[in-house]
Amino acid sequence: MNDLLPRSDKHAGWWLPSLSAMIWIVLFLGLSLTSARVVLVSADSDPALHRRLGDWMIQHQAIAREDNLLHTYHGPTVTKEWASEILFAGAARWLGWNGFVLIAASLIATCFWLLHHQLVAEGCHPVLAAGLVLAAMLACSMHWLARPLLFTHLFTLVFAWALRWFQQGRISARRLFILLTPLMVLWANLHGAFMTGLVLIAMYAAGSAISARRQSATASRYKVLAVLFLACGVASLVNPMGWELYAHILGFFRSSELSTVTTEFASPNFHTVGMHGMLVVLLLLAVILMTVRPRVDATGVLVVGGWGCLALLSARNVPIFALVTTPYLAQWLTEFVQSHDNLRWCRWYRGSAGVELVVNPKAGGVLMIAAFVCVVLVMAKPRLVGGAPILVTDYPASRYPIAAVDYLRAHPQAVRGEMFNYFLWGGYLDYALPEWKPFIDSRTDMYGLDLVHEFKTANDPKPGWEAVFAKYDVGWTILPAQHPLNRILELDSHWTLVFSNQETLVFSRAS
């Protein structure tokens, strides 16, 4: 991978980091030391779910095969991200929720550090590269969550980078296989979106095959990529479920109703703040295509156009689109500037590009390591020297039923029977209230549509909600204060309010 990184500028200041390293340091420190770390952990409750599953696997020293976290589902579980769950849970055992923050901040910072390295190594001016990386950050920030998904973002960048450089003749086929095949084994065990890598290989193979009709020099590349596709496909089978993991993932996406239960799999809503970054990247792409009018080869059309379509179909693909599109934007802008000396702003840009910027990977590496070590020491203060923690990271009481959970732990006799919970609290309750099992959590791919339909009947609520409660012996509810089901239970003499605050109401069925 060293050949993929730009070499040091011999005249750089020995004590200053490169712009790429500065991006890593600023991102890592910003995500670790500010209130952003709370968002990383609590934007949804999936980190708590992954921590619960990882804790179980560490405790039992085994990969989970059966699931019994929900009282509504008992059966085989899908272990598509077991390695990352163990990694996150292990960090949390040492640093608490700060352990999740440490891993997430490191993955996010490394992803954009590498992206900036790639753009500069391909000839893009470091400042222009930083601007394009910033646009990509805005698009990806919607999924800056302490979840296994961050591994997919990092692996996507590495796969797209290596494939792009192989197409350009910068790395050999042997190097491509040595790099991507073992990474696919890791990817298939760290996160279930490993098929993203196979899609990228297929796009580059198809693009090379189309280009081979016009350029005989590229005729052998699509054959190499076809073999790479097979090799990575076989490598991805090195996971606890083998080929059954493919069957599970494809079965999930075949059901449009099931795959859009959670908003991240639904089409993006451009009226939300989280989608503004996607709009920025689309605007840049549109402006460049209309004004620069670059020559786009078949691979560029497939990669940029294909992932653009996939991003419009599912918000989960927006970061992938931004990561694979940014190098093309940098290439097209750089080629335009280099070929248009008659434009004044192009001459100014080329003149500024000749100014030497500080590029010292050694200094950058030292500062990056120092920043990482300092943050670890700050997070580990109670364990190392005792006293109160300097950084406290937890789920905020304004969004999660913290007080209600504390009350139920202190007064377990206040409720009886099984729980009915708010969907977005499922993962948090899995972890924070193991004494009771939730009705539902975010793993809709595992327990299927029937349970989703029953949950919606009771949650909306619709006629038949009482039958759902009777079927699953629901004896108490824990819901946001403004939830519509609370209004019905308030009027029902068979239900009693046992806990209330501004965020949460807990109702219990009368004995």
C-alpha positions in Angstrom: 0.0 0.0 0.0 3.0 2.3 0.4 3.1 2.8 -3.4 -0.4 4.3 -3.2 0.8 7.2 -0.9 2.5 10.4 -2.1 6.2 10.7 -1.3 7.6 13.2 1.0 8.6 16.6 -0.2 12.3 16.9 0.5 12.0 20.6 1.2 9.1 20.4 3.6 9.4 21.7 7.1 10.5 18.9 9.4 8.1 19.9 12.2 4.9 20.4 10.3 2.5 17.7 9.1 1.1 17.3 5.6 -2.4 18.6 4.8 -3.6 15.0 4.7 -2.3 14.4 8.2 -3.9 17.7 9.4 -7.2 16.4 8.1 -6.8 13.2 10.1 -5.8 15.1 13.3 -8.6 17.6 13.1 -11.2 15.0 12.3 -10.0 12.6 15.0 -9.8 15.2 17.7 -13.0 16.9 16.7 -15.0 13.7 16.9 -13.3 12.5 20.1 -13.2 15.6 22.2 -16.3 17.5 21.4 -20.0 16.8 21.8 -19.8 15.0 18.4 -18.8 11.9 20.3 -22.2 11.7 21.9 -23.8 11.8 18.5 -21.5 9.0 17.3 -22.9 6.8 20.0 -26.5 7.9 20.4 -27.8 9.0 17.0 -29.5 5.7 17.0 -29.6 2.8 19.4 -27.7 0.3 17.2 -24.3 0.8 19.0 -26.0 -0.5 22.2 -27.3 -3.5 20.3 -23.8 -4.3 18.9 -22.3 -3.9 22.4 -24.8 -6.3 23.8 -24.1 -8.9 21.1 -20.3 -8.4 21.4 -20.4 -8.7 25.1 -22.2 -12.0 24.8 -19.6 -13.4 22.3 -16.7 -12.3 24.5 -18.3 -13.8 27.6 -19.1 -17.1 26.0 -16.0 -17.1 23.7 -18.2 -18.2 20.8 -19.9 -16.6 17.8 -23.7 -16.2 18.4 -25.8 -18.8 16.5 -29.1 -18.4 18.2 -30.9 -15.2 19.1 -33.0 -14.7 22.2 -32.8 -10.9 22.8 -36.4 -10.4 21.8 -39.4 -12.1 23.5 -41.1 -12.1 20.1 -38.4 -14.0 18.2 -36.4 -17.1 19.0 -34.3 -18.7 16.3 -31.1 -18.7 14.4 -29.3 -15.4 14.3 -27.4 -13.8 11.3 -23.7 -13.2 12.2 -22.8 -10.8 9.5 -20.7 -8.4 11.6 -19.5 -10.5 14.5 -15.8 -9.4 14.3 -16.6 -5.7 14.6 -19.1 -6.3 17.4 -16.4 -8.1 19.4 -13.9 -5.2 18.6 -16.4 -2.5 19.7 -17.5 -4.4 22.8 -13.8 -5.1 23.8 -13.0 -1.4 23.5 -16.1 -0.6 25.6 -15.1 -3.0 28.3 -11.9 -0.9 28.8 -13.1 2.6 28.0 -16.9 2.4 28.2 -18.8 4.2 25.5 -15.6 6.2 24.8 -14.2 3.0 23.4 -16.8 3.1 20.7 -15.9 6.7 20.0 -12.2 5.9 19.8 -12.8 3.2 17.1 -15.4 5.3 15.2 -13.3 8.5 15.2 -10.2 6.5 14.0 -12.1 4.9 11.1 -13.7 8.2 9.9 -10.4 10.1 10.2 -8.4 7.4 8.4 -11.0 7.2 5.6 -10.6 10.9 4.6 -6.9 11.0 5.3 -6.5 8.3 2.7 -8.9 10.0 0.3 -6.9 13.2 0.4 -3.7 11.1 -0.1 -5.2 9.6 -3.2 -6.2 12.8 -4.7 -2.8 14.4 -4.1 -1.0 11.4 -5.4 -3.0 11.6 -8.6 -1.9 15.2 -9.2 -4.6 17.2 -7.6 -3.4 20.3 -5.8 -3.6 19.7 -2.0 -5.9 22.7 -1.4 -8.3 21.7 -4.1 -8.1 18.1 -2.9 -9.0 19.4 0.6 -12.1 21.2 -0.7 -13.3 18.1 -2.5 -12.6 16.0 0.6 -14.7 18.4 2.6 -17.6 18.0 0.2 -17.3 14.2 0.6 -17.2 14.6 4.3 -20.5 16.5 4.3 -22.1 13.7 2.3 -20.7 10.9 4.5 -21.4 12.6 7.8 -25.0 11.4 7.7 -23.6 8.0 8.7 -20.9 9.0 11.1 -22.1 6.6 13.7 -20.2 4.2 16.0 -21.4 1.2 14.1 -19.7 -1.5 11.9 -20.9 0.4 8.8 -17.8 2.6 9.1 -15.7 -0.4 8.1 -17.6 -0.5 4.8 -16.8 3.1 4.1 -13.1 2.5 4.7 -12.9 -0.7 2.6 -14.9 0.9 -0.2 -12.3 3.7 -0.4 -9.4 1.2 -0.5 -11.1 -1.0 -3.1 -12.1 1.9 -5.4 -8.6 3.4 -5.1 -6.8 0.1 -6.0 -9.2 -0.7 -8.9 -8.8 2.8 -10.2 -5.0 2.6 -10.1 -5.0 -0.8 -11.7 -7.1 0.6 -14.6 -4.6 3.5 -14.9 -1.6 1.0 -14.9 -0.2 2.3 -11.6 -0.3 -1.0 -9.8 0.1 -4.5 -11.1 -2.5 -7.3 -11.2 -0.4 -9.2 -8.6 -0.5 -6.3 -6.3 -4.2 -5.9 -6.8 -4.9 -9.6 -5.8 -2.5 -9.4 -2.8 -4.3 -6.3 -1.5 -8.0 -6.9 -2.1 -8.4 -10.7 -1.6 -7.4 -10.7 2.1 -9.3 -7.5 2.7 -12.4 -9.1 1.4 -12.1 -11.8 4.0 -11.9 -9.1 6.7 -14.8 -7.2 5.2 -17.1 -10.2 5.1 -16.6 -10.7 8.8 -16.7 -7.0 9.9 -19.8 -5.8 8.1 -22.6 -7.2 5.9 -22.2 -4.7 3.1 -19.1 -6.5 1.8 -20.9 -7.0 -1.5 -20.2 -3.4 -2.2 -16.6 -4.4 -3.0 -17.9 -7.1 -5.5 -20.1 -4.5 -7.1 -17.1 -2.1 -7.6 -15.0 -4.9 -9.1 -17.9 -5.8 -11.5 -18.3 -2.1 -12.5 -14.6 -1.8 -13.3 -14.6 -5.2 -15.1 -17.6 -4.2 -17.3 -16.1 -0.7 -18.0 -12.8 -2.3 -19.0 -14.6 -4.8 -21.3 -16.4 -2.0 -23.0 -13.2 0.1 -23.4 -11.3 -3.0 -24.7 -13.3 -2.8 -27.9 -11.7 0.5 -28.7 -8.3 0.1 -27.1 -6.6 -3.2 -27.5 -4.1 -2.3 -24.7 -6.8 -2.7 -22.2 -8.1 -6.0 -23.5 -6.5 -8.1 -20.7 -7.7 -5.9 -17.8 -11.3 -7.0 -17.8 -10.1 -10.6 -17.7 -7.9 -9.9 -14.7 -10.9 -8.1 -13.0 -13.2 -11.0 -13.8 -10.8 -13.4 -12.1 -10.5 -10.9 -9.2 -14.3 -10.9 -8.9 -14.3 -14.7 -8.5 -11.4 -14.7 -6.1 -13.0 -12.1 -3.8 -16.3 -13.9 -4.1 -14.6 -17.0 -2.8 -12.8 -15.1 -0.1 -16.0 -13.6 1.1 -17.3 -17.1 1.9 -14.7 -17.3 4.7 -17.3 -16.3 7.3 -19.3 -18.2 9.9 -22.4 -18.5 7.6 -20.6 -19.3 4.3 -22.9 -19.0 1.3 -25.9 -18.7 3.5 -24.9 -15.1 4.3 -25.4 -14.3 0.6 -28.8 -15.9 0.6 -29.8 -13.9 3.7 -28.6 -10.5 2.3 -30.2 -11.0 -1.1 -33.4 -12.2 0.4 -33.5 -9.1 2.5 -33.1 -6.8 -0.5 -35.6 -8.7 -2.6 -38.3 -7.5 -0.2 -38.7 -3.8 -0.8 -41.1 -3.5 2.1 -38.7 -5.1 4.6 -35.6 -3.3 3.4 -37.3 0.1 3.7 -38.5 -0.3 7.3 -35.5 1.7 8.5 -35.0 5.1 6.9 -31.4 4.5 5.9 -32.4 1.9 3.4 -35.2 4.1 2.0 -34.7 6.8 -0.7 -33.0 9.9 0.6 -35.1 12.8 1.8 -33.4 15.9 0.5 -35.5 18.1 2.8 -33.4 16.8 5.8 -30.1 18.4 6.9 -28.3 15.1 6.6 -28.8 15.0 2.8 -27.4 18.5 2.2 -23.9 17.0 1.7 -25.3 14.7 -1.1 -26.8 17.9 -2.8 -23.3 19.5 -2.7 -21.7 16.6 -4.4 -24.5 16.4 -7.0 -24.1 20.1 -7.6 -20.4 19.8 -8.1 -20.9 16.9 -10.4 -23.5 18.7 -12.5 -21.4 21.9 -12.7 -18.3 20.0 -13.8 -20.1 18.0 -16.4 -21.7 21.1 -17.9 -18.7 23.4 -17.8 -15.6 21.3 -17.9 -17.2 18.7 -20.2 -14.6 16.0 -19.4 -14.1 12.9 -21.5 -15.7 10.2 -19.4 -14.8 6.6 -20.2 -17.1 3.6 -19.8 -15.8 2.8 -16.3 -16.5 6.4 -15.1 -20.0 6.2 -16.4 -20.7 3.0 -14.6 -19.0 3.9 -11.3 -20.3 7.5 -11.0 -23.6 6.9 -12.7 -24.2 3.5 -11.1 -23.6 4.6 -7.6 -25.5 7.8 -8.2 -28.5 5.7 -9.0 -28.0 3.4 -6.1 -27.7 6.5 -3.8 -31.0 7.8 -5.0 -32.6 4.5 -4.3 -31.2 4.1 -0.8 -29.7 6.7 1.5 -27.3 4.1 2.8 -25.4 4.3 -0.5 -24.9 8.1 -0.3 -21.5 7.9 1.4 -20.4 5.2 -1.1 -21.4 7.5 -4.0 -19.4 10.4 -2.5 -16.3 8.3 -1.9 -16.1 6.8 -5.4 -17.1 10.0 -7.2 -14.6 12.4 -5.5 -11.5 11.1 -7.3 -13.3 11.5 -10.7 -14.2 15.1 -9.8 -10.6 15.8 -8.9 -9.3 14.2 -12.1 -11.6 16.2 -14.3 -10.9 19.5 -12.7 -7.1 18.9 -12.7 -7.2 17.9 -16.4 -9.2 21.0 -17.3 -6.9 23.4 -15.5 -3.8 21.8 -17.1 -5.2 22.1 -20.6 -6.6 25.7 -20.5 -3.8 28.2 -20.3 -5.9 30.8 -21.9 -8.2 31.2 -18.9 -6.9 33.6 -16.3 -8.2 31.7 -13.3 -6.6 28.5 -14.7 -3.2 30.4 -15.0 -3.6 31.6 -11.4 -4.4 28.1 -10.2 -1.4 26.6 -12.0 0.8 29.3 -10.5 -0.5 28.6 -7.0 -0.1 24.9 -7.5 3.6 25.5 -8.0 3.9 26.9 -4.4 5.4 24.2 -2.2 3.1 23.2 0.6 4.3 21.5 3.7 4.3 17.8 3.0 6.2 15.8 5.7 4.7 12.3 6.3 7.1 11.6 9.1 6.1 14.7 11.1 2.4 14.0 10.3 2.7 10.4 11.4 4.3 11.4 14.7 1.6 14.0 15.4 -1.2 11.5 14.5 0.2 8.9 16.8 0.6 11.5 19.6 -3.0 12.7 19.1 -4.2 9.1 19.3 -2.2 8.3 22.4 -3.3 11.5 24.2 -7.0 10.8 23.5 -6.6 7.2 24.8 -4.9 8.4 28.0 -7.7 11.0 28.5 -10.4 8.4 28.0 -8.6 5.9 30.2 -7.9 8.2 33.1 -10.3 6.6 35.7 -8.8 3.1 35.0 -5.2 4.3 35.0 -5.1 6.8 37.9 -8.6 6.8 39.3 -10.9 9.8 39.8 -13.7 11.1 37.7 -13.5 10.7 33.9 -12.5 13.8 31.9 -14.7 12.7 29.0 -18.2 11.3 29.7 -20.0 9.7 26.8 -23.5 8.2 27.2 -26.9 8.1 25.7 -28.7 11.5 26.5 -31.7 11.4 28.8 -33.5 13.9 26.4 -33.7 11.2 23.7 -33.7 7.9 25.5 -35.6 6.5 28.5 -32.7 6.7 31.0 -34.8 7.7 34.0 -37.5 5.1 33.2 -34.8 2.3 33.0 -33.4 3.4 36.3 -36.9 3.3 37.8 -37.7 -0.2 36.5 -34.4 -1.5 37.8 -35.3 -0.1 41.3 -38.9 -1.2 41.1 -39.1 -4.4 39.1 -42.4 -5.3 40.7 -44.0 -2.3 39.0 -44.5 -4.2 35.7 -45.3 -7.8 34.8 -45.5 -9.7 31.6 -43.6 -8.8 28.4 -42.5 -5.4 27.0 -43.8 -3.3 24.1 -41.2 -0.7 23.2 -40.6 2.2 20.8 -38.8 1.0 17.7 -35.8 3.4 17.9 -35.2 2.4 21.6 -35.0 -1.3 20.9 -31.2 -1.6 20.7 -30.8 0.6 23.8 -33.2 -1.5 25.8 -31.4 -4.7 24.6 -28.3 -3.4 26.4 -29.6 -1.2 29.2 -32.4 -3.4 30.5 -31.4 -7.0 30.0 -33.8 -8.1 32.8 -36.6 -7.7 30.2 -36.6 -8.5 26.5 -37.9 -5.9 24.0 -40.7 -6.5 21.5 -38.6 -5.3 18.6 -35.3 -3.8 17.6 -33.6 -2.7 14.3 -32.7 -6.2 13.0 -35.7 -6.4 10.7 -33.6 -8.5 8.2 -33.6 -11.3 10.8 -37.1 -11.7 12.1 -39.0 -10.7 9.0 -42.2 -9.0 7.8 -44.8 -10.8 10.0 -43.4 -9.3 13.2 -42.9 -5.9 11.5 -46.6 -5.9 10.5 -47.7 -6.9 14.0 -45.5 -4.2 15.5 -47.0 -1.6 13.2 -50.6 -2.7 14.1 -49.9 -2.0 17.8 -47.6 1.0 17.3 -49.8 3.1 15.0 -52.2 1.9 16.6 -54.7 0.1 14.3 -57.6 -2.2 15.0 -56.3 -5.5 16.3 -53.5 -4.0 18.5 -55.0 -5.7 21.6 -54.8 -9.1 19.8 -51.1 -8.5 19.2 -50.6 -7.7 22.8 -52.5 -10.8 23.8 -50.5 -13.0 21.4 -47.2 -11.9 22.9 -48.4 -11.5 26.5 -47.5 -7.8 26.6 -48.0 -6.6 30.1 -46.3 -3.2 29.9 -45.2 -0.5 27.5 -42.3 2.0 27.4 -42.9 4.7 24.8 -42.1 8.4 24.2 -44.5 10.7 26.1 -46.2 11.9 22.9 -46.7 8.4 21.4 -50.4 7.9 20.2 -50.7 4.5 21.9 -50.3 6.3 25.3 -53.5 8.3 24.7 -55.4 5.0 24.3 -53.9 3.4 27.4 -54.7 6.5 29.5 -58.4 5.9 28.7 -58.3 2.2 29.3 -59.1 1.1 32.9 -57.1 -2.0 32.4 -53.8 -0.1 32.2 -52.1 2.0 34.9 -49.4 4.6 34.5 -46.5 3.6 36.6 -43.8 6.1 35.5 -43.8 9.4 33.7 -41.6 12.3 32.9 -41.2 14.6 29.9 -39.6 12.0 27.7 -41.2 8.6 28.7 -44.4 7.0 29.9 -44.5 3.5 31.2 -47.9 1.8 31.4 -48.6 -1.6 33.1 -51.6 -3.8 32.7 -53.6 -4.1 35.8 -53.5 -7.6 37.4 
